[in-house]
């Protein structure tokens, strides 16, 4: 009977707590800068599609993604209806060349204006297609550097401008070295350049990795004709320097070998079909002879390479290759075009 005396107090307490419980289920009633309402959100983290949701933004960052009914109580300076539309995270283009500095030999002022116009057009197109972050895969020049070329200092300045909002465009996530080719391509280096910029030996590969680490690039961009000895030595030294190696696969190296050795991203789509083919080993062995300039070594023509690759496709081999890439965290960047 004594308990009955407490019933009115318990009822009063429950009545007091009920509004608090309702408040706890709603997002904090505070001003957001932007609310995008009734939109279908594509969430790559959970691999789910979330219909009829609201996305709440403050100070340029997403703070809440909620069912639209739960966001009715919030206030926002600006509201957009996303009804009938999809909202996805900003896309990343992992292989772009914002500028290669290739214009005719006008005076420096005119050259700068031309390059600046080309660059802004590129940045605008990327944003218009939903790309909010890019890796520039050729951001520096081999010394001696020619006047007017856009090299690492200029790309770092651009990176700062994009980060601060001084220039409108996607974030510049990484800046790559000049392309690293093998000794057979030394004729394409600037006159007076160091020979190890196009390495042939293991010693030259290690020296180049140390040099590029000192230059302050974010990653080393490997190209096609680096011999195996120079390539694996460069990878080893780059790991010691804490520097990423990405780019083309050297023609004499397989996808699996590269992945197991720490090659971070494999650019372009030509290497995976060869890795999935029984012809791949023969092709790589022949191309290693070509890049090391062995006597009478010739590459197969494109028609032969494609035909033999397709004829000897092996599904089981392909699954094994893909499993290695997954386990090692190696990404393929197809970069068609």
N, C-alpha and C positions, 0 to 999 in steps of 0.2 A: 504493500500500500504506500510505503514511503516513496517508492519509485515513481508512483503516479504524480507525486508533487513536482517531479523534475520534467514531466512531459511538456508543459508549456515552455519551459526554458530551452528544451531540446528543439522544439518546433521553431522557436525564435532564432536559435543558432543556425538551424538548417536554412531558414529563410535568408539570413544574413550571408551565408556561404554560397547560396545558389547563384547570385549575380557574379560572385568572384569566379565560380566555376565556368560560367558562360564567357566571362572575359578571358580566362586562361585558354579557351579553345579558339579565340580569335587572335589574329596578328595584332601587334601593338598599334593602337590608333595614333599614328604619327605621320607627319608629312613625308612622302617619298617624292623624288623628282619625277618619276615616270612609272605609270602602271600600264602594262600591255594586257588587256583583258580578253577573255573568251578565245584564247588562241590555243592551237594544238602544239605542244612542246615536244620536240624530238630530243630525248635525253640519251646521249651516247654512253654515259657512265653505266646506267642501268639497262641500256638497250631496250628502253620502253618508249612508247608513244603515249603522251599524256594529253587527252582531249580536254577542251574547255577549262584551261588553267589561266592564271594570272601571273605575270612576271613583274616583280617590284624592284625598282632601281633607285639607288641613292648614291650620290657622289661618284657616278660613273661605274658603279659596281652592282651586280645583281645580288640582292639581299634575301629575297624570298621567291620561291616558285610554289604556288598554292592552287588548289582547286578554286575556280572563280567564285564559287559561293562563299568561300572563307575569306576572300579579299574584299567583300562588299563593304566592310566597315572601315577600310583604310582611306586616307585622303592622299591625294597625289597632285602635284602642281600641273601635271599633264597626263591625260589618259588617252590611250589609243585602243581602238577596237581591233582585235585580231581575228574576229569571227570569220570562219571560212579560210583561214590562213595557217601556215605552219611557221614555227619559230625554231631555228637551229642555232647552235653555237657558231661563232665566227670560224670560217674555214682557214686552214693553213696550207699555203702552197710551199712545199719543201724544196722546190727547185725553180728559182727564177734568176734571170739576169736583168736587173733593173736598168743597167747601162753597161755597155761594153766600151764606151768611149770612142766609138768608131764614127767619126765625122771627118769631113775634109779639112784641110789645113788652113782654115780661116784664122784671123787673129784671135787672141785669147778671149777678148770680150764677146765676140760673135760666137765663138765656139761654146762659151759658157751659156749663152742665151739659148742656143740650139739644144744643147744637152739638157738644160733645165726644162725646156718645153717638152722634150721627148719623155723625160723622167716623170713629170707631173701627169702627162697623159696616161702613162703606164700605171701610176699609183691610183688615179681615178678609176681606171678600168678594173683594177683588182678589187677596190672597194665596192664598185657597182655590182660585182659578181659575188659578193659575200666573203671575200678574202680579207681577213683582218690581221694576218701574220704571215711573214715570208722568210725564207732563207735565201740570201743572195749567194750564188754559187761561183762567183768570180769577182772578188771585191778588192783585189790588190794587183800590183804590177811587179814584174821582175825588174830589179835594177840592172843597169842605170835606167831610171824612169824618164820617159819623154815628157816635155812640157805639155800641159793641157790635158794629160791623161787623168782619168778618175781612178784613184788608187785608194788604199785603206784609210788614209786620213780623211778624204772626202766622204767616204762611205760612213765613217764614224760620225762625222758632222751631220750627215743625213739621218743617221740613227738617232742622234740626240734631238734633232728637229722633230722627227716623228713622235718620239717619246714625250716631248714637252707640249705637243700640239701646235708648235710653230708652223709645221707643214702638215697638210692633211693627207693621210694615207695609212696603209697597214703598218703594224709594228715590224721592225727589222730585227728578226730573232737571232740571226747568225750571219757572220761575214766569213767567207771562205778565202783561202789562199788563191793565187793564180793556179791554173791547172798544172799538175805535175805529170809530165811525160817522161819517157825514158831517153836514154842517150841517143837513139836514132833520130830524135826530134830536136837536137841541140841547135840545128840551123834556124829554128824559129825563135830562139831566145834573142834578146837585144844584143847588139854588138858590145862586147866587153863584159857580158854576164858571166857569173861563176859556172863552171862546168857541172857542179853537183846540183844545180837547179834542175837538171834533167838527169837523174841518177842512173848509173849502170851497175854499180856494185853495192854490196851491203854497207861498206864504209860510207859511200856517198848518200845512201838512203838515211843512215843515222845522222849524218851531218846536216842533211836537209831538214829533218824533223826538228833538230835543235835550233836551226836557223829560223824556221817558221814559228816555233814557239816563242822565240825572242821578238819576232815581229808583232805578236799580239793578235793574230787571226784566231777565229773561233774554231775553225776546222781546216784540215788539209784536204784539198780537192784533188783526188787521184784521177789520172786519165788512163788512156788505153795501153800505152807502150812501155810501161815500167816493167823491167824484168823481175822475175820472181825473187831473186836474191835481194835486190834493192827494195822491193815492195815489203817483204816480210821484215826486213831490218828496220825500215821506216815505221812500220806498224808497232814494232817492239819499242823503239825509241819514243814514238809519240805517246804510247801508254805511260812510259816513265815520266814524260813531260805533262801528262794530264790533258792531252790534246786529242780531239776526235779526228778520225780518218774516215772520210766518206767519198762518194763519187763513183765514177766508172770502175768496173773491175778491170785490172790489167788482163790483157788477152790470154795470157798463159796461166791464169789463176781461176779455180772453180769457185762457184757460189759457196759451197760447203767449206772449203779451205779459208775463204775470206771471212765467213761468219765466225768460224771457230777461232780465228786470229784477231777478232775485234773490229773488223770493218763494220761501221755503224749503220750507214744507209747505202744501198746499192742503187745507183741512178740508171734509169732507162730500162726498157723491158726486154732487151735482147738476151740477157744472161740466163734468166730462169728457163726459157725453153731449152737451151743447151744443157742446163743442169738436169733437166728432166729427160734427156735423150742419151741413148747409149753412144751416140756419135760425139758427145761432149768431150770425153777424155781424149779422143784422137784429135779433135779440133784444137783443144788447148795445147796439146803437145806440139802440134804443128805451128801454132801461133807463137809459142815461146821461142822456137827456132827463128821465126821471123823477127821478133823484137830484139833478140840477141844477135841478129845479123849473121846467122850461120850461112855458110856457102850454099847457094842454090835453093835456099828456103823460100817458098812462095805461099801466100795465103790462098785458100780456095776462093773461087768467085762466089758472089752473093747467092746466085741461083743454086749452086751445089750445096752451099752451107744450109740454106733454108730447106731444100729438098731432103737432105740427109737427116737434118734435125727432126723434121716431121715424120719421116719414115721410121725412125727408131725411137719414137716417143714411148716412155715406159711409165705407166701410172704409178706402180709401186715405188719406183725410184723417185718420182716426183713427190710422193707423200713423205718419203724419208727426208728429202731436201727441205720441204716446208717445215717438218718437225724440228730440224736443226735451227732454222731461222727463228722459229717461235721460242725455242729453249734459250737461244743466245741473245734474243732481243734485237735481231737484225731486221731492218725495215727495207722493203722494196719501194722505190719511188719511180713509177713507170715513166713519167715525163715524156709522153708521146708528143710528137710534133716536130 
